[in-house]
Amino acid sequence: MSDEPQSASTDNTTRSVQFGWAWLLGWGVAATVLIGVLSLYLQPTFLVTLASQVWACF
């Protein structure tokens, strides 16, 4: 390691990498939540319960 100060281009590269990881993590979390919600629609009892709850609102 050298005692030279970091240049602006190094800081920008580091921020780009951090932003890239945050972007990737955000899409990963969104995809996981979406898959979880959509998997509930494969369970008939969930659909009947959901329909009953929606119908009870009217």
N, CA, C and O atoms as a GROMACS GRO file, in nm:
protein
  232
    1MET      N    1   0.085  -0.117   0.000
    1MET     CA    2   0.000   0.000   0.000
    1MET      C    3   0.089   0.123   0.000
    1MET      O    4   0.192   0.127   0.068
    2SER      N    5   0.050   0.221  -0.074
    2SER     CA    6   0.127   0.345  -0.079
    2SER      C    7   0.054   0.452   0.001
    2SER      O    8  -0.066   0.441   0.030
    3ASP      N    9   0.128   0.555   0.034
    3ASP     CA   10   0.070   0.665   0.110
    3ASP      C   11   0.013   0.773   0.019
    3ASP      O   12  -0.024   0.880   0.067
    4GLU      N   13   0.006   0.745  -0.110
    4GLU     CA   14  -0.047   0.844  -0.204
    4GLU      C   15  -0.198   0.855  -0.188
    4GLU      O   16  -0.266   0.754  -0.167
    5PRO      N   17  -0.252   0.975  -0.197
    5PRO     CA   18  -0.398   0.990  -0.188
    5PRO      C   19  -0.466   0.926  -0.310
    5PRO      O   20  -0.409   0.919  -0.418
    6GLN      N   21  -0.586   0.881  -0.288
    6GLN     CA   22  -0.661   0.820  -0.398
    6GLN      C   23  -0.704   0.926  -0.496
    6GLN      O   24  -0.734   1.040  -0.459
    7SER      N   25  -0.708   0.889  -0.621
    7SER     CA   26  -0.751   0.984  -0.723
    7SER      C   27  -0.903   0.982  -0.734
    7SER      O   28  -0.970   0.894  -0.680
    8ALA      N   29  -0.957   1.081  -0.803
    8ALA     CA   30  -1.102   1.091  -0.820
    8ALA      C   31  -1.156   0.975  -0.901
    8ALA      O   32  -1.267   0.929  -0.875
    9SER      N   33  -1.080   0.926  -0.998
    9SER     CA   34  -1.128   0.814  -1.079
    9SER      C   35  -1.140   0.687  -0.996
    9SER      O   36  -1.230   0.606  -1.021
   10THR      N   37  -1.053   0.669  -0.898
   10THR     CA   38  -1.063   0.552  -0.810
   10THR      C   39  -1.189   0.562  -0.725
   10THR      O   40  -1.257   0.462  -0.704
   11ASP      N   41  -1.219   0.681  -0.675
   11ASP     CA   42  -1.340   0.700  -0.596
   11ASP      C   43  -1.465   0.674  -0.679
   11ASP      O   44  -1.559   0.611  -0.631
   12ASN      N   45  -1.466   0.722  -0.803
   12ASN     CA   46  -1.581   0.700  -0.890
   12ASN      C   47  -1.599   0.552  -0.922
   12ASN      O   48  -1.712   0.504  -0.927
   13THR      N   49  -1.490   0.481  -0.943
   13THR     CA   50  -1.498   0.338  -0.972
   13THR      C   51  -1.552   0.263  -0.851
   13THR      O   52  -1.636   0.174  -0.866
   14THR      N   53  -1.507   0.299  -0.733
   14THR     CA   54  -1.555   0.234  -0.611
   14THR      C   55  -1.704   0.260  -0.593
   14THR      O   56  -1.778   0.169  -0.556
   15ARG      N   57  -1.747   0.381  -0.618
   15ARG     CA   58  -1.889   0.413  -0.604
   15ARG      C   59  -1.972   0.340  -0.708
   15ARG      O   60  -2.084   0.297  -0.680
   16SER      N   61  -1.918   0.324  -0.829
   16SER     CA   62  -1.989   0.252  -0.934
   16SER      C   63  -2.007   0.106  -0.895
   16SER      O   64  -2.113   0.048  -0.916
   17VAL      N   65  -1.903   0.048  -0.838
   17VAL     CA   66  -1.911  -0.092  -0.795
   17VAL      C   67  -2.011  -0.106  -0.682
   17VAL      O   68  -2.092  -0.200  -0.682
   18GLN      N   69  -2.009  -0.015  -0.585
   18GLN     CA   70  -2.103  -0.021  -0.474
   18GLN      C   71  -2.246  -0.002  -0.524
   18GLN      O   72  -2.337  -0.070  -0.478
   19PHE      N   73  -2.266   0.090  -0.617
   19PHE     CA   74  -2.399   0.112  -0.673
   19PHE      C   75  -2.445  -0.012  -0.749
   19PHE      O   76  -2.562  -0.049  -0.743
   20GLY      N   77  -2.354  -0.076  -0.819
   20GLY     CA   78  -2.387  -0.198  -0.894
   20GLY      C   79  -2.432  -0.309  -0.801
   20GLY      O   80  -2.530  -0.379  -0.830
   21TRP      N   81  -2.362  -0.326  -0.690
   21TRP     CA   82  -2.403  -0.429  -0.594
   21TRP      C   83  -2.537  -0.395  -0.531
   21TRP      O   84  -2.619  -0.485  -0.511
   22ALA      N   85  -2.561  -0.270  -0.499
   22ALA     CA   86  -2.689  -0.230  -0.440
   22ALA      C   87  -2.802  -0.252  -0.540
   22ALA      O   88  -2.910  -0.296  -0.503
   23TRP      N   89  -2.776  -0.220  -0.666
   23TRP     CA   90  -2.877  -0.239  -0.771
   23TRP      C   91  -2.909  -0.387  -0.787
   23TRP      O   92  -3.025  -0.425  -0.797
   24LEU      N   93  -2.805  -0.469  -0.789
   24LEU     CA   94  -2.823  -0.614  -0.804
   24LEU      C   95  -2.896  -0.672  -0.682
   24LEU      O   96  -2.983  -0.758  -0.698
   25LEU      N   97  -2.861  -0.627  -0.564
   25LEU     CA   98  -2.928  -0.674  -0.443
   25LEU      C   99  -3.075  -0.634  -0.443
   25LEU      O  100  -3.160  -0.714  -0.405
   26GLY      N  101  -3.104  -0.512  -0.485
   26GLY     CA  102  -3.243  -0.466  -0.492
   26GLY      C  103  -3.327  -0.550  -0.587
   26GLY      O  104  -3.439  -0.588  -0.554
   27TRP      N  105  -3.273  -0.579  -0.705
   27TRP     CA  106  -3.346  -0.663  -0.801
   27TRP      C  107  -3.362  -0.805  -0.748
   27TRP      O  108  -3.465  -0.868  -0.771
   28GLY      N  109  -3.262  -0.855  -0.678
   28GLY     CA  110  -3.271  -0.990  -0.620
   28GLY      C  111  -3.380  -0.999  -0.515
   28GLY      O  112  -3.455  -1.096  -0.512
   29VAL      N  113  -3.387  -0.899  -0.428
   29VAL     CA  114  -3.492  -0.897  -0.325
   29VAL      C  115  -3.629  -0.885  -0.389
   29VAL      O  116  -3.723  -0.954  -0.349
   30ALA      N  117  -3.642  -0.797  -0.488
   30ALA     CA  118  -3.771  -0.780  -0.556
   30ALA      C  119  -3.815  -0.908  -0.625
   30ALA      O  120  -3.932  -0.944  -0.620
   31ALA      N  121  -3.722  -0.977  -0.690
   31ALA     CA  122  -3.756  -1.103  -0.758
   31ALA      C  123  -3.796  -1.210  -0.658
   31ALA      O  124  -3.888  -1.287  -0.684
   32THR      N  125  -3.728  -1.216  -0.543
   32THR     CA  126  -3.762  -1.314  -0.441
   32THR      C  127  -3.902  -1.289  -0.385
   32THR      O  128  -3.979  -1.383  -0.367
   33VAL      N  129  -3.934  -1.164  -0.357
   33VAL     CA  130  -4.068  -1.131  -0.307
   33VAL      C  131  -4.174  -1.163  -0.411
   33VAL      O  132  -4.279  -1.218  -0.377
   34LEU      N  133  -4.148  -1.130  -0.536
   34LEU     CA  134  -4.243  -1.158  -0.643
   34LEU      C  135  -4.267  -1.308  -0.658
   34LEU      O  136  -4.381  -1.350  -0.674
   35ILE      N  137  -4.162  -1.387  -0.654
   35ILE     CA  138  -4.178  -1.533  -0.664
   35ILE      C  139  -4.257  -1.586  -0.545
   35ILE      O  140  -4.340  -1.675  -0.560
   36GLY      N  141  -4.232  -1.532  -0.427
   36GLY     CA  142  -4.306  -1.574  -0.308
   36GLY      C  143  -4.454  -1.544  -0.319
   36GLY      O  144  -4.538  -1.628  -0.284
   37VAL      N  145  -4.488  -1.425  -0.366
   37VAL     CA  146  -4.629  -1.387  -0.380
   37VAL      C  147  -4.696  -1.470  -0.488
   37VAL      O  148  -4.807  -1.519  -0.469
   38LEU      N  149  -4.630  -1.487  -0.601
   38LEU     CA  150  -4.689  -1.565  -0.709
   38LEU      C  151  -4.704  -1.712  -0.672
   38LEU      O  152  -4.795  -1.779  -0.722
   39SER      N  153  -4.617  -1.764  -0.587
   39SER     CA  154  -4.629  -1.904  -0.546
   39SER      C  155  -4.753  -1.927  -0.460
   39SER      O  156  -4.805  -2.038  -0.455
   40LEU      N  157  -4.802  -1.823  -0.393
   40LEU     CA  158  -4.925  -1.837  -0.314
   40LEU      C  159  -5.045  -1.866  -0.403
   40LEU      O  160  -5.141  -1.929  -0.358
   41TYR      N  161  -5.042  -1.821  -0.526
   41TYR     CA  162  -5.153  -1.844  -0.617
   41TYR      C  163  -5.162  -1.989  -0.663
   41TYR      O  164  -5.261  -2.027  -0.726
   42LEU      N  165  -5.062  -2.069  -0.634
   42LEU     CA  166  -5.067  -2.211  -0.668
   42LEU      C  167  -5.139  -2.293  -0.562
   42LEU      O  168  -5.160  -2.413  -0.580
   43GLN      N  169  -5.176  -2.229  -0.451
   43GLN     CA  170  -5.245  -2.298  -0.342
   43GLN      C  171  -5.393  -2.262  -0.346
   43GLN      O  172  -5.429  -2.147  -0.321
   44PRO      N  173  -5.480  -2.359  -0.378
   44PRO     CA  174  -5.623  -2.330  -0.391
   44PRO      C  175  -5.687  -2.276  -0.263
   44PRO      O  176  -5.775  -2.191  -0.270
   45THR      N  177  -5.643  -2.324  -0.147
   45THR     CA  178  -5.703  -2.275  -0.022
   45THR      C  179  -5.674  -2.127  -0.002
   45THR      O  180  -5.757  -2.053   0.050
   46PHE      N  181  -5.556  -2.084  -0.042
   46PHE     CA  182  -5.523  -1.942  -0.032
   46PHE      C  183  -5.615  -1.859  -0.121
   46PHE      O  184  -5.662  -1.752  -0.080
   47LEU      N  185  -5.639  -1.907  -0.242
   47LEU     CA  186  -5.725  -1.833  -0.335
   47LEU      C  187  -5.867  -1.823  -0.282
   47LEU      O  188  -5.930  -1.718  -0.295
   48VAL      N  189  -5.919  -1.931  -0.223
   48VAL     CA  190  -6.054  -1.928  -0.167
   48VAL      C  191  -6.060  -1.830  -0.050
   48VAL      O  192  -6.154  -1.752  -0.040
   49THR      N  193  -5.961  -1.834   0.037
   49THR     CA  194  -5.957  -1.741   0.151
   49THR      C  195  -5.947  -1.597   0.103
   49THR      O  196  -6.016  -1.509   0.156
   50LEU      N  197  -5.863  -1.571   0.005
   50LEU     CA  198  -5.848  -1.436  -0.049
   50LEU      C  199  -5.979  -1.387  -0.111
   50LEU      O  200  -6.018  -1.273  -0.089
   51ALA      N  201  -6.045  -1.473  -0.188
   51ALA     CA  202  -6.172  -1.435  -0.249
   51ALA      C  203  -6.278  -1.407  -0.143
   51ALA      O  204  -6.356  -1.314  -0.157
   52SER      N  205  -6.280  -1.487  -0.037
   52SER     CA  206  -6.376  -1.465   0.072
   52SER      C  207  -6.351  -1.332   0.142
   52SER      O  208  -6.445  -1.260   0.176
   53GLN      N  209  -6.226  -1.299   0.164
   53GLN     CA  210  -6.193  -1.174   0.232
   53GLN      C  211  -6.227  -1.053   0.145
   53GLN      O  212  -6.276  -0.952   0.195
   54VAL      N  213  -6.201  -1.064   0.016
   54VAL     CA  214  -6.235  -0.954  -0.076
   54VAL      C  215  -6.386  -0.939  -0.083
   54VAL      O  216  -6.437  -0.827  -0.082
   55TRP      N  217  -6.459  -1.051  -0.092
   55TRP     CA  218  -6.604  -1.047  -0.101
   55TRP      C  219  -6.666  -0.989   0.026
   55TRP      O  220  -6.770  -0.924   0.020
   56ALA      N  221  -6.603  -1.013   0.142
   56ALA     CA  222  -6.654  -0.962   0.269
   56ALA      C  223  -6.647  -0.810   0.276
   56ALA      O  224  -6.714  -0.749   0.359
   57CYS      N  225  -6.567  -0.748   0.192
   57CYS     CA  226  -6.557  -0.602   0.193
   57CYS      C  227  -6.681  -0.536   0.134
   57CYS      O  228  -6.706  -0.418   0.159
   58PHE      N  229  -6.761  -0.610   0.056
   58PHE     CA  230  -6.876  -0.550  -0.012
   58PHE      C  231  -7.005  -0.582   0.055
   58PHE      O  232  -7.110  -0.538   0.009
   0.00000   0.00000   0.00000
